[in-house]
Amino acid sequence: MEHSNANKLSVGGACVYEKHALIIINKSNANWFDIFQLARDIKEKVEVFYNISLENEVRFITTKGEIDLNNENVQF
């Protein structure tokens, strides 16, 4: 992730942990959408840079069910 600069991304209060690129932290009152969008942005940036698709380890589950990071039409 470092070579693609995905480790420098942030959305709202969510950012990539400076000591470990695979950890997203709540630095300043991030909501779940900030974290979700940051995960999506990281995945997209890595895919464009390396031409590989990352698999999600974390599952995003809401009261409406599971949300797929790949779904562009996510209803929040």
N, C-alpha and C positions, 0 to 999 in steps of 0.2 A: 504494500500500500504506500510505502514511503516514496517510491520512485514515481508513482502517479500523483503524488501530493494529496491523495485522498485523506491522509492523516492530518491535514490542515483545515479540513472542512468543519463547518459548524452551521447549525440552524437554530434560530432562537437562542434558548439557553443550553442547548445540547451541543457537545463537541466531542472530538476524538481525544482520548486520554493521551497526554504527551509522553507518558512512559511506556505505553503499550497500544499500538495502533488498532488492535482488535477490540478495544473497549470504548464504549460510548458512555460519557458521563453527563450528569446534570450539573452544569457549572453555574447556572443562574436561572432558576425557576422554569426549567424546560417543562413543557407539557408532553403528553404522549405523542401528539402529532409532530412536535419538533424531533423527537427521537426516531419516530417512524420515517419522517422525511429525510433525516440525516442518513439513516441506514440505506434508504433508497438511493440517495445521492452518492454515497460511497460505492455501492454496488455498480451504479452506472459509470462512475469515473474509472473504476478498476476495469470494467468490461471494455470501455473505449480504449484505455491505455494498453492493456495486455491482450485484448481480444479473447478473454475468457469470462465465463459467467460464474459468479460466486453462488454457492448454495447457502441458504439461510439456516443457521443453527437455532436461532431464536424464532419462536412462533408468536405472531401478534394476534391476540385474541381479545375481542371486544364483546359487549353484550349482544351484538348482532352476528357474532361468529368470527371465524378466522379471517385475517386480512393478508392478502398476497402482495408482497413488495413489487411484483411484476405487473400487477393490475393497475393500469393507468386511470381506470374509472372507479377508484375506491370512494365509497360514500362514507363520510365521517359524521 
